[in-house]
């Protein structure tokens, strides 16, 4: 497969994906059924289900999907993935607190550090569908949470397998990459991310003002970098000194060698956000449950191929998950299927 000729380079691929240049087409034209869950602290999580051809005693596996920061089930790559998986899986996209038109009903907000909500949702889905296998697919910041969850839970994980796309294994390196003085950061990433957070705070000002953190609202509204926002908000939520201490604690790199379920990470070497230098490649080589697909090109959640751009990673994700579940049926194995190994793919 070849990279879309007019989308060469990580920055171009990332821009094409980030700026929403891809809208709705035949690959993403789906409809969800929404379910809302009230968490123990009164917070709300929404679950958007895509279950084509579902029936009462459906025991097909369930793919639980998470987006990146500020994302939701409505993103193009999420809809494309849901449609691709829908042939053999029931798909549910977890929209975090306050995201994807989910009301914020408690002052606790989504972050890259806390896997509690994800674990609780998996427990709920397992209770509701006890006969179905669960697998996880997540992107960017969501991929960090998925990786941490799998490492934290080890052999107790409720997921039979996981796929992480563009996971920021080293959050400190990602933070420094976003803070770098580049055109893409200054004109695209930082303004877009910071504006998203500010709108979130304004939209949910009443509930957030009840937070025990006692946010400095004026400083938040003056902030121009995500590192400033994270120091003022997320770091304070967890008692960390600043964003850098928070990034260190939130990084999923330390959890890769603890994963005991089949796990595939897909990253690109030209990702301007999630730098490939932060990928713990040695840990992947040592852990027989993990595989790394490290591509030369793809940008951050881009991977567009063909003259008419199509997302490359959809097929590998489906094939990997299918292989794991078939292997489980044949061998009841928890390690990678024999045909899956540490892989370095190259899209030219």
N, C-alpha and C positions, 0 to 999 in steps of 0.2 A: 504493500500500500504506500502511496506517495502523499506527502503533505500537499495541501491545496497550494498551487503555484503562486497565487497572489496573497497568500497568508504565511509566507516564510518568516521564520524568526520567532523567538519566544514572546517578544513584546507585541508583535502584530497578532499572533494567535491569542494572546491574553486580552488585548484590546477588543478583538472581535467578539470574544466571549463576555468580557466584563461590561462593555457598553451596551449590551443587549441588542447587538446588530442582528442576531438571530431571533426571530419571533416565533410564530406558530406555523408549522408545516405538517405534512403527512406523517413525519416521524415523531411528532410531539403532540398531535391532536388527540388528547384524552380528557376524560372528565373524572373527577374524584367524588367520593362520598365522604363527608366529614364527620368525625367523631371527636368529642371533646372529653378530656379527662381532668378532674380536679385532683391536684396533688395534696399531700398531707398538710402542707403549709397554706393551702388555699390558692396556690398558683394554678394556672391553666395551661395544659398542653393540648394541641389539636393534632389529630391523626387523620391524614387524608389517604383514604383507601382507593386503590385501583385494582378491582377484582373482576376482570372480564370473564364471562362464562362461569361465574361462580354458582354454586348450588349448596343446598342445605348441609350436606355431609362432606363438604369440600375439605380434603386433607392435603391439598397441595402445599408445598413449602411456602413460607412467608418471608419476603425480603423486606427488612426494615431499613429505611433510607434516611440519611441525615445530610443536610446541605451545609455550606460554610457560613461565615459570619454574616448576619443580616439576611440570609437566604431563606427560601421556603420551597414548598412543593411546586410553585409556579415557574421556577426557573427552567430554561430550555433543556439543559442537560439532565435535569431531574425528570422532566416529562418524557424525554427520549428514553431514558433508562427504564422508567416505569413501563413504557410501551414495549420495549425489548424484552423485559422480564415477564410481562403479562401473559406471554404464551404458555409459560410453565409454572409461574409463581403468582401468589397473591402479593401485591405490593402495598406497603403502607409507608407514607412519608411522615416523619415526626417533625412537626413545626414547633420550635422552641418557644418559650414564654415571650409573648409580645411580638412574635414573628408570624409572617404569613396570615395576617388578619386574625391572629389569635389575641384575645384581650389579655392585658397584663392585670392580674387580679391579686398579686402579692408583690412586695418590693424586691423579691429575689429575682435576679436576671440571669440570662444565659451567659456562659463563659466557657473558656477552653479547659478549665481546671477540674470542674465538678462533674463526675459521671453519674451522680445520683439519679437525676431525672431519667436518663437513658436506661439505667438498670431497672428503675421502677416501671417504666413503660414495657420493657421486655418481660418483666414478671407479670404484668397485666395481660399482655398478648399471650404469653404461655398459659395463663389460667383460662383465658377465653378460648384458646385453640390448642388444647393439650396434645393432640395427635399430630400437629404440624411441626415440621422442622423449621427452625428460625435461622436466617442468615442476615448479615449486615453489610450494607454498602454506604460509604460516607465520603464526603468531599471536603478538602481544605480543613477548616477548623473542626468541622464535624468528624473528619478522618482522624484528627488528633484525639477526640473523645472516644471514638471507636477503638483506636489502638490502645489507649489507656485502659478502657474497660476490659478488653481481651487480656491485657497483661495483668491487671488487678485480679481478675477472676480465675485465670489459669484454666485448670480442668473443670472448674465449676461454672464456666461460662454457659449462658443459656443459648448462645449462638453456636451453630455447627460450623460456621465459617465466616470470614470477614474480608472485605475488599476496601482498601483505603486509597483514594485518588488524590494526589497532590497533598499528602500529609505533611504538615510542618513539624517534623520530628524534633527539631531544635527551634523552639519558639524565640529564643534570644536572637538567633541568626536571622529568623524571619523579621523580627522587630527591627534589627539593624538594616536589613534590606529595604524595608519600607521607609525607614528614616533617611536613607541615602538621598543626596541631593541630585535627583534625576528628573528628567522631563515627565516620565511616566508616573513617578511618585507624586511630584508637585502638582501636576495638572490633571491626573486621573485618580490614582488610588487614594491618596490622602484626602482630597476634597470629597470624593464619593463616600469613603468609609466614615469620615468625621461627620459629614452632613447626615448620614444615615443614623448615627448614634445621637446626634443633637435632636433630630426629628423624633426619635424614639423617646428621649427625655421630655421634650415639650409635650408630645402626645400623651405621655403617661405621668405628667408632673404630679398630679394629685396623689397617686399611689406611691410614687417614688419618694415624695417628701415625707412619707411615713417610715422610710427605711432607717434602721438604727445606725447606718453608716454616716448619716448626716452629710450628704454630698455638698461640695462647694459649687453651687449652681453657676455663679458668675464665672468661675474659672473654667468650668466645663464649656460654657457658651463661648469663651474666648479661645479655647484650644484649637490648634490648627493641625496637630499631628496625632496619630493614634496612640503613640507612646505617652503623650500627655493625657489623653482620655483614659488609658489603662492605668496610669498612676493615680488619677483622680477618682476612678470608679472601681475597677476590678481589683486592683492591688489593695485598696482600702477595705473592700468587702471581705477579703481573706486575711487581713492583718499583715500584708506584705509591705516592705519598706517602700518599694516603688515598682514600676512596671517590670524592671529587669529581674528583680527577685521573683515576681509573679511568673514571668515567662519561664524562668528556670524551673520553678516548681510544676508548671503546667505542661512542660515538654513531655512528649510520649516516647522519646528515644530510650529512656531508662526502662521502658516496659516491654520492648520488643523481644528481649531474651526470655521473658516470662510467659509469652503467648504459647498456649497449648492447644489451639485450634488452627486448622488450615487458614492461612492469612496471606493475601496478596496485596502488595503495595505497588501502585503505578505512579511513577514520577518522571519528570523530564529534566534534562540537564540544562535547558535554557529557560527554566521557570524563573521569572524575575522576582517572584514573591517567596516561594519555598525553595531556597537554594539547595542544590543537590549535595553540596559539601556537608550539610547537616544530616544527611541520611546515614544511619549507623550500619553501613554495609557489612562490617565484620560480624555484627550480631545476626544479620540475616543469614550469613554463611554458616554460622554456628547452630542456628535453630532450625531443625528439620521441619518444623511446622510452618515456616515462613518462606515466601518467595518475593523477590523484588524484580519488577519490570522497569528498568531505567532506560528511557528513550533519549535519543539525542535532541529531539525536537518535540514540541507540544505546548510549551508555555504553561500558564496556570489555568487549568481546567479548560484547555483548548483542544488540542489533539485533532484538529480538523484536517480531513483528508479528502482527496478527490477534487475534480474540477468544480463540482457543486458540493460545497462543504458538508461533510458528514462526520460525526464524532467516531473516532477510531475505537475508543476503549469500551464501547458497548458490547461488542462481540466477545473480547477476552473476559469481561466480567461474567457474562452468561456462561461461557464455556468453563471457566474456573469453578463457578458455583455448581454447575451441572456435574462436573467431574468429581467434586468433593462428595456430593450427595449420592452419586452412583457408587463411589468407592465405599461410602458408609454402608450402603445396602449390601454390597458384595463382601466386605471385610469387617465392617464395624470399626473401621480404622479412624484414628483421630489425627494422624500425621498427614502430610500432603499425599495425594494420589501419586503413584509411581511415575507418571508422565509429567508431573509438575515439579520444576526445580528452580533454583535461582536463575533468573532469566534477564538478559540484557537485550532489549529489542531496539531496532533502529528504523525509524521512519525517514526515508530519504525523499 
